[in-house]
């Protein structure tokens, strides 16, 4: 994609999304082999694609629970308009913008195809926010921020099944669970839940969902965004039983920036500030745990 002309501002040191925590006054914060001074993250010194505007890319349509509130007249977005400030990602985005010194009216949202959020090269957005899971391959092409949401394996079941009331691994011991071949969900079930019945493996997600629909399996395990979609959009008689605890390496969603973006360390610092004051945790409770009805299932 072409990049909008950048306004020449006071240069800040380029950094990767390895972090930029703490620090005030004239202190500096380490980002790998580079440092970014706290003063260089002032709004006037941020390098942006459009002057005095924080431009954020996300998917279109924009789905719940990440974006909610419907669409406004004339909006280019379908299903939900990110400018409402409702939904987890929208709310986090505006909290980050405020931390960086932007008002709500100074935030601009642009539709971006998912595969372009981690494509190498210039960007016409400052960062993308679209449930983008970090992986090393993607990180070679773009700079990732620190986590703003930890993704987890999740369980979907039909509402009238006993498994729909499960709150712990012990409730799943005798369940027939389904997974898609080659996914981490299969290993998760065998290594952690360890049910009496071996999980049934399907070639595609559609086949897995069909097996759930006809009662061939009691529940299916997949990543949280997919589980939410199945339970709330795809099937009318299904429920998202809950999110399964992370055991081992944590998968997370990060914002993506043009590789080496000097904005990334400043946004990382804003993420850390929101975590330290409990804001991100409160937004997750509001939009994911409570409104999306996605409680934690315990070991």
N, C-alpha and C positions, 0 to 999 in steps of 0.2 A: 504493500500500500504506500501511496505517497505521503510524505510528512508535511504538515502545515509549517509555514515559515516560523522559525523560532525567534523570539525577541532577544537581542543581545543583552544579557544581564551579567552581573558579577559572577565569574566562574566559580563553581564549587567542585571539589575533588570528586572524581568518579569513584563509585563503589559498587560492590556487588551486594546482593540481598542477604548477606550473612549477618547483618544486624548493625544497630546503631543505638544502643541502649543508654539511658541515663545521661548525666552531664548537664550542667547549666552554666550560665555566665560565659566565661571564655574557655571552658573545658573542651576537650576533644574526645571523640569516640572512635574506637577501632572498628574497621570494616575489612577484615582480612588483612592485607598488607597495606591498606590505605587508611587514612583517618579523615573524619569530617568534623569540623568544629561546630559547636552548638550554634554559634552566631550565623553560620552559613546556611542554616535551615530557616532563617526568617523568610517570610512570604515574598518580600521584594527580591530576594536572592535566588529563589527557586527557578530552575530552568524548565519552562513549560512550553507546550506546543502552541498555546495561545496566551497572550499577555493577560495577567490578572484572572485567569480562568483555570480551574482544575478540570481537565477533560478525562472522563472515565468511559472505557469501553465495556460493553456487556452484551449478552445474547439477546436475540429478538426472534421469537417471543421470549418474554421474561417471566419465568414461572415461580410460583410459591414453592417453598416458604422463603425463598431468597428475595423475591419481589412480590409485593402485594398492593392492594388498593385500587386495582383496575386501571383503566387508561383515561387520559384526559382528551377532550375534544381537540382534534388536530395532531395528536401525538403520533410519532412514527412507530412507537412501540406497540406490540400486540400483547394481549392478555393482561399484562401489568406494566405500568409506567414507572421506571426507577425514580423519577422526580418526586413521587409521593412521600418518600422517606420511610415507607412501610415495607416490612420484610427484612430478613436478617442482613443480607448484603447491602441493601439500600441504606438501612439504619447505620451499619458499620461505616459505610462510605461517607455519610454525612458527619459522623462522629470524627472520622479521620480528617475530613476537610476542615472542621472546626478547630481541631488540634493544630492544623497547619496554618490557620489564620484566615480561612475562606468562609464567607457567608454562604448560605444555601443557594442564593441567586448566582453565586460565582462558580457553581458546579454545573458542568455540562456533560450530558450522557450521550454517547454515540453507539449505534448498533455495530457489533463486530461478530463475524462468524467465528465459532469456537476455535477452529484450526488456525486462525490468524492470530489468536492471542499468544501463541508460543512459536510463531514463525519468525525466523531471523530477519533482520533488516529494520529500516525506519518505521516508526509508528505514527499514526495521526491521533493518538490518545496518549495521555501521560502514564496511565496504567490501565490494565484490564482486570475486571473482577467478575469471574464467571465460573465459580466452582472448579478452578483449575488445580488439579492435583500436581504437586511437585514430583518430578522424577529427574534423575541425572541427565537423561537425554534431552529433555526439554530445557534444562538449565544450561545446556551448551549454546542454545539459540537466544535465550532471553534471560534477564535477571529476575529472580523470584524474590518476593518479600519474605519476611518472617511469617509464620502461620497466623491466620486470623480465624481459622476454623479447623478443628481436628476431625477428619473424616473417619467413619467407623463402619464396620460390617453391621448390617441390620437384618431384622427378621420380619417377614411378611406372612400373614396367615389369613384364612377366611374367618370372618367374625364369629361364626357359630361353632368353631372348633375349640376344644379345651386349651390348645396351645396359645390361643389368642389372649389368655390371661397369664401367660408365663412371665415371671419376674426374675428368674434365676436359671442357671445352667441345669440345676436338678430337675426343673420343670420340663426340660427338653430331652432328657435321657432316653425316653421311649418314643420320641417323635421321629417321623419319617421326613427328613429334610432334603430339599432339592437344591442343586447348584449347577452353574454352567461350567462345562469342561474347560480346564486350563486357567481357572480363576483362583485368586487367593482365598476365596470363600470355601473352597473344598478343603484346603489345608487347615483353615481356621476351624472348621467343624471337627475334623479328625484329631487335630492337635489340642484343641481346647475344650470343646463341648463333649467330645467323645461319646456320642449316643450309642445305644445298643444296636441300632440299625445303621448300616453303612449308608451315607448319603447317596441319593440317586443323582446321576450325572446326565445332563442334557447338552446337546450340541449348541443350542442357541437360547437366548433369554426368552424368546417367544415360546419355545417349547417348554421351558421351565414354568413360565406363567400359565400355560395351558394345562400343565400337570397339576398345578395348584388349583386351578379353576374347577377341574373335574374330580378333585379329591384323591388323585394318585399320590400326592404328598400332603403332609400336614402343614408345612411351611417352607418358604424358600429364603435363602440367605444371599444377600448381595450388598453392594455399597449403599450408603444412606440416601444419596440423591435418587438413585434408581428405585430403591425401596419405597421412598416417599411417592414417586410418580406412579408406581404400580398400585399402591394402596389408595391413592387419592384421585387418580385420573383414569388409570387403565381399567381397574376392576371396581365395580360398585359395592361388592360384598366382601371386600378385603380390608384388613387393618394393618397398620404398621405397629407391630407388637412392641418393638423397642430397638434401641441401639446396643450393640454388643461391645463389651469393654475391649479396649486395645491391649493386646498381649504381644510384646515384641516391638518391631519397628512401627512408629506412628506415621500414618498417612495424613497429609494435611493439604489444605487449600491455601494458595498464596496468590498475591497480586503479581502480575507480570509486567515488566518494563522492557523497553529497548535495552539491549545488552549494554551493561556498563553505565546505565542512566545515573546521573548524579542526584536525581530525585529519590532514588530507592532508599539510601540510608536515612533520609529525612522522614520518609513514610514509615520505615522500620522503627524509628524513634517514637513516632506517633502511635504505632501499634503497641509498643511496649508501655507507653504512658497510659493507654486505654486499658491494658491488662492490669497494670499496677493499681489503678483506681477502681477496678472491678467493672468498668463499663462494658467491655466485651462479654464478660460472663453474664451480666444482666441482660444484654441483648440476646444472647443465646438462650437463656431461660425464657425470655419473653416470646421469641419467634420460633424457636426450635423445640425446646423441651415442652413448653406449655401449649402454644398455639398450633404447632405442627403435631402435637401429641406423640412425641418421640422420646419417651423416658429411657433411662438406662436399664438394661438387663444385667444383673449381677452374676458373678461367678458362683 
